[in-house]
Amino acid sequence: MAGSMNKVILIGRIGQDPKISYTTSGQAVASFSVATDEGYKDRNSGQKVEKTEWHNIVAWRGTAEFVSKYLSKGRLVMVEGKLQTDKWQDKNGQDRYTTKIQATNVQGLDSRQGDGGYQGQQDQYSPQAQQGQYNQQPQQSQQNQYNQHPQQNTYNNNAPQQQNGGPQDEDLGPAFPSEASGMDEVPF
């Protein structure tokens, strides 16, 4: 279907230590859950109400290895991926559905060292590789590729300059959703 997109980006905390397993062909698969929260003001009482959503995540191959090795319960993470719905039948023969997020990129966002993130390798059937994703090409060819095509513009070069009289230290609110809605009170 032209013009459609299946993309998910979450920032939240891991609910329990990731569980890793391996397929019969030896591919790593990690499963874990991420909690996101949001707050809103109740119209009737005027009080702030907090709601936590739990998202089931599955990661494959190198992403699964990264998640199981470096991430654990309570860690603040960003997960990029796509929604995937599985259909199965219960013991009564009724069709059941489970929706989960198939992660393509997982990054640790809190300040632990040595585990910044992992962007999964493209599947062999993908029409094109995405820029910046992990691949297993020899290091020398990657260096040559970067040397032949130096990047001229960086984020800092393109950022607009601050004008006099503008807000210098404007408070834009908390950096992460967990800071805005009491995520620290979740028991992990």
Phi, psi and omega per residue, in radians:
M1 nan 2.075 -3.140
A2 -1.260 2.502 3.063
G3 1.453 0.151 3.126
S4 -1.874 2.830 -3.134
M5 -2.608 2.459 3.082
N6 -2.135 1.641 -3.045
K7 -2.443 2.330 3.124
V8 -2.260 2.373 3.005
I9 -2.305 2.142 -3.130
L10 -2.178 2.556 2.921
I11 -2.212 2.138 -3.117
G12 -2.959 -2.953 -3.106
R13 -1.928 2.486 3.116
I14 -1.237 2.288 -3.060
G15 -1.448 -0.518 3.094
Q16 -2.676 2.786 -3.127
D17 -0.980 2.369 3.120
P18 -1.044 2.520 3.102
K19 -1.864 2.195 -3.135
I20 -1.918 2.487 3.036
S21 -2.492 3.069 -3.100
Y22 -2.303 2.441 3.087
T23 -1.269 2.981 3.123
T24 -1.097 -0.416 3.103
S25 -1.574 0.064 3.041
G26 1.614 0.129 3.132
Q27 -1.416 2.342 3.140
A28 -1.328 2.448 3.071
V29 -2.365 2.171 3.106
A30 -2.023 2.413 3.087
S31 -2.120 2.394 3.093
F32 -2.795 2.976 3.120
S33 -2.134 2.610 3.115
V34 -2.191 2.325 3.100
A35 -1.728 2.277 2.976
T36 -2.063 2.681 -3.124
D37 -2.375 2.729 3.082
E38 -2.589 2.645 3.117
G39 -2.138 2.639 3.073
Y40 -2.602 2.851 -3.127
K41 -1.712 2.177 3.108
D42 -1.152 2.265 -3.109
R43 -1.129 -0.652 -3.079
N44 -1.351 -0.854 -3.054
S45 -1.620 -0.382 -3.099
G46 1.365 0.061 -3.120
Q47 -1.581 2.653 3.107
K48 -1.292 2.303 3.123
V49 -2.036 2.305 3.128
E50 -1.904 2.439 -3.125
K51 -2.278 2.288 3.107
T52 -1.916 2.297 3.050
E53 -1.897 2.413 3.083
W54 -1.883 2.263 -3.095
H55 -2.058 2.224 3.084
N56 -1.478 2.257 -3.068
I57 -2.100 2.470 2.987
V58 -2.248 2.345 3.125
A59 -2.193 2.556 -3.081
W60 -2.056 2.791 2.990
R61 0.897 -2.216 -3.082
G62 -1.099 -0.624 3.100
T63 -1.100 -0.710 3.108
A64 -1.110 -0.749 3.123
E65 -1.079 -0.775 3.126
F66 -1.057 -0.854 -3.099
V67 -1.039 -0.812 -3.080
S68 -1.235 -0.502 -3.097
K69 -1.445 -0.685 -2.956
Y70 -1.953 -0.303 -3.040
L71 -1.963 2.597 -3.103
S72 -2.608 3.055 -3.131
K73 -0.877 2.320 3.086
G74 1.593 -0.232 -3.105
R75 -1.233 2.451 3.050
L76 -1.447 2.178 -3.074
V77 -2.355 2.756 2.930
M78 -1.962 2.297 3.124
V79 -2.114 2.211 2.987
E80 -1.954 2.488 3.120
G81 3.121 -2.678 -3.141
K82 -2.427 2.701 3.085
L83 -1.325 2.453 3.094
Q84 -2.407 2.230 3.138
T85 -1.928 2.211 3.094
D86 -1.826 2.453 3.100
K87 -1.920 2.369 3.108
W88 -2.600 2.924 3.135
Q89 -1.982 2.372 3.095
D90 -1.384 -3.093 -3.071
K91 -1.157 -0.294 3.092
N92 -1.639 0.078 3.133
G93 1.447 0.121 3.125
Q94 -1.409 2.413 3.073
D95 -1.235 2.323 3.093
R96 -2.217 2.689 -3.111
Y97 -2.275 2.489 3.063
T98 -2.261 2.224 3.095
T99 -1.883 2.309 3.118
K100 -2.414 3.015 3.109
I101 -1.866 2.160 3.050
Q102 -1.569 1.898 -3.026
A103 -1.333 2.362 3.007
T104 -1.952 -0.299 -3.130
N105 -2.633 2.214 3.104
V106 -2.295 2.268 3.134
Q107 -2.293 2.367 2.996
G108 -1.360 2.247 -3.067
L109 -1.822 -0.273 3.123
D110 -1.480 -3.135 -2.853
S111 -1.540 0.432 3.084
R112 -1.325 2.501 -3.018
Q113 -1.512 2.629 2.961
G114 1.445 0.151 -3.108
D115 -2.488 0.950 -3.070
G116 -1.067 -0.752 -3.129
G117 2.914 2.945 -3.141
Y118 -2.512 2.188 3.050
Q119 -1.811 2.125 -3.032
G120 -1.135 2.627 3.104
Q121 -1.233 2.503 3.112
Q122 -1.118 2.484 3.037
D123 -1.101 2.689 -3.076
Q124 -1.144 -0.278 -3.130
Y125 -1.704 0.046 3.132
S126 -1.190 2.459 -3.098
P127 -1.166 -0.505 3.120
Q128 -2.693 2.620 3.101
A129 -1.399 2.505 3.119
Q130 -1.518 2.472 -3.136
Q131 -1.083 2.413 3.051
G132 1.480 0.020 -3.135
Q133 -1.546 2.655 -3.135
Y134 -1.060 2.391 2.975
N135 -2.503 2.990 -3.028
Q136 -1.898 0.564 3.059
Q137 -1.271 2.705 3.099
P138 -1.044 2.550 -3.092
Q139 -1.017 -0.671 -3.084
Q140 -1.095 -0.735 -3.129
S141 -1.190 -0.563 3.070
Q142 -1.142 -0.728 3.135
Q143 -1.105 -0.748 3.122
N144 -1.077 -0.712 -3.139
Q145 -1.058 -0.756 -3.117
Y146 -1.243 -0.619 3.142
N147 -1.202 -0.545 -3.131
Q148 -1.335 -0.442 -3.075
H149 -2.230 1.198 -3.126
P150 -1.157 2.492 -3.133
Q151 -1.432 2.179 -3.077
Q152 -1.441 -0.674 -3.054
N153 -1.896 2.424 3.022
T154 -2.116 2.998 -3.123
Y155 -0.988 -0.766 -3.099
N156 -1.147 -0.610 -3.134
N157 -1.229 -0.492 -3.087
N158 -1.632 -0.172 -3.080
A159 -1.212 2.383 3.111
P160 -1.163 2.563 3.121
Q161 -1.364 2.539 3.134
Q162 -1.231 2.276 3.087
Q163 -1.551 2.596 3.060
N164 -1.117 2.469 3.107
G165 1.603 -0.144 3.140
G166 -1.490 2.956 3.140
P167 -1.204 2.117 -3.086
Q168 -1.473 -0.841 -3.074
D169 -2.178 0.951 -3.096
E170 -1.162 2.337 3.093
D171 -1.433 1.947 -3.113
L172 -1.703 0.167 3.112
G173 1.633 -3.033 -3.089
P174 -1.183 2.633 -3.105
A175 -1.289 -0.565 -3.092
F176 -2.256 2.659 -3.131
P177 -0.992 -0.585 -3.093
S178 -1.133 -0.455 3.106
E179 -1.354 -0.406 -3.069
A180 -1.471 -0.468 -2.958
S181 -2.265 0.473 3.014
G182 1.274 0.546 -3.140
M183 -1.068 -0.387 3.127
D184 -1.104 -0.301 -3.126
E185 -1.475 -0.130 3.082
V186 -1.210 2.377 -2.971
P187 -1.337 0.975 2.991
F188 -2.689 nan nan
